[in-house]
Amino acid sequence: MDENKTPWQTLDKKEIYKNPWITVNHHNVITPNGNIGIYGTVNFSHTAIGIIVLDEEYNTYIVGQYRFPLNLYSWEIPEGGGEKGEDPLISAKRELSEECGIEARDWRLIQKFHLSNSVSNETGYLFIAQNLSYFDAHPDDNEELKIKKIPFKELFKMVLDGTITDAMTIMAVYKTNYLIQNKKI
């Protein structure tokens, strides 16, 4: 199999729904085994951004908010979206400032990823932010956020015990823990 060539054939595609954040499409396809089938895709208009904030004592900040699709309250790292084509670092700096009122002098990209790549094209970027300055947060009008400062070790435990279920937070915490344990930060 040629990894650079799709084994799927699209017969036709129909846009089912669109808003400023997503487009849902229905595809009639020929599958890799030659059968006629269907496929649904969700195309995201923005990139996903997540930030692990670390101060000098390895404290971090998490953001609590009610997540409408899950109908539950969620604690997460600061997260948001960036415009397609915008440098993800610019998006990360804006999100951290908006949600937490924090600016950082040192930034490190720790992971590029694809969420739910079986149905979605969402691409994301995870950063570590260090050497911090603090200001007033200014979240979006549609956000009601709580901000909590905790030791990174506590956040790691929250991931391990299942208190944290957000995929970006889990990825970022495991990657950051690896970097800390291997003295790379």
Residue pairs with C-beta under 8 A, 6 or more apart in sequence:
1 7
7 32
8 29
8 30
8 31
8 32
8 39
9 29
9 30
10 27
10 28
10 29
11 27
11 28
11 29
11 30
11 36
12 27
12 28
13 25
13 26
13 27
13 28
14 25
14 26
14 27
15 23
15 24
15 25
16 24
16 25
16 26
16 40
17 23
17 24
18 24
20 45
21 44
21 45
21 46
21 81
22 42
22 43
22 44
22 45
23 42
23 43
23 45
24 40
24 41
24 42
24 43
25 40
25 41
25 43
26 38
26 39
26 40
27 38
27 39
27 40
27 41
28 36
28 37
28 38
29 36
29 37
29 38
29 39
30 36
30 37
31 37
40 119
41 119
41 120
41 121
42 116
42 119
42 120
42 121
42 122
43 120
43 121
44 120
44 121
44 122
44 123
45 84
46 81
46 82
46 83
46 84
47 81
47 82
47 83
47 84
47 86
47 88
47 91
47 122
47 123
47 124
47 125
48 79
48 81
48 115
48 122
48 123
48 124
48 125
48 168
49 79
49 80
49 81
49 82
49 88
49 91
49 92
49 95
49 124
49 125
49 127
50 76
50 77
50 78
50 79
50 124
50 125
50 126
50 127
50 168
50 169
50 171
50 172
51 77
51 78
51 79
51 92
51 95
51 96
51 126
51 127
51 128
51 129
51 172
52 60
52 77
52 110
52 126
52 127
52 128
52 129
52 152
52 172
52 173
52 176
53 60
53 61
53 77
53 78
53 96
53 100
53 102
53 104
53 128
53 129
53 130
53 132
54 60
54 128
54 129
54 130
54 152
54 176
54 185
55 130
55 132
57 151
58 151
58 152
58 153
58 180
59 149
59 150
59 151
59 152
60 77
60 149
60 150
60 151
60 152
60 155
61 77
61 78
61 100
61 102
61 147
61 148
61 149
61 150
62 75
62 76
62 77
62 78
62 147
62 148
62 150
62 155
62 169
63 75
63 76
63 77
63 78
63 79
63 99
63 100
63 145
63 146
63 147
63 148
64 73
64 74
64 75
64 76
64 145
64 146
64 147
64 148
65 73
65 74
65 76
65 143
65 144
65 145
65 146
66 72
66 73
66 74
66 144
67 73
67 74
74 165
74 166
75 148
75 158
75 163
75 164
75 166
75 169
76 164
76 166
76 168
76 169
77 166
77 168
77 169
77 172
77 173
78 95
78 96
78 99
78 100
79 95
79 99
79 166
79 168
79 169
80 91
80 94
80 95
80 98
80 99
81 91
82 88
82 90
82 91
82 92
82 94
82 95
82 125
83 91
88 109
88 125
88 127
89 107
89 109
89 127
91 125
92 107
92 125
92 127
92 129
93 103
93 104
93 107
96 102
96 103
96 104
96 129
97 103
97 135
97 137
97 138
98 137
98 138
98 139
98 140
99 137
99 139
99 143
99 145
99 147
100 137
100 147
101 134
101 135
101 136
101 137
101 138
101 147
102 129
102 132
102 133
102 134
102 135
103 132
103 133
103 135
104 129
104 130
104 131
104 132
104 133
105 130
105 131
105 132
105 133
106 129
106 130
106 131
107 127
107 128
107 129
107 130
108 127
108 128
108 130
108 185
109 125
109 126
109 127
110 126
110 127
110 128
110 172
110 175
110 176
110 179
111 125
111 126
111 171
111 172
111 175
112 123
112 124
112 125
112 126
113 123
113 124
113 125
113 126
113 168
113 171
114 120
114 121
114 122
114 123
114 124
115 122
115 124
115 167
115 168
116 122
124 168
126 168
126 171
126 172
126 175
128 176
128 179
128 185
130 185
137 145
137 147
139 145
152 176
152 177
152 180
155 164
155 173
156 173
156 177
158 164
159 169
159 170
159 173
159 174
164 170
164 173
176 185
178 184
179 185
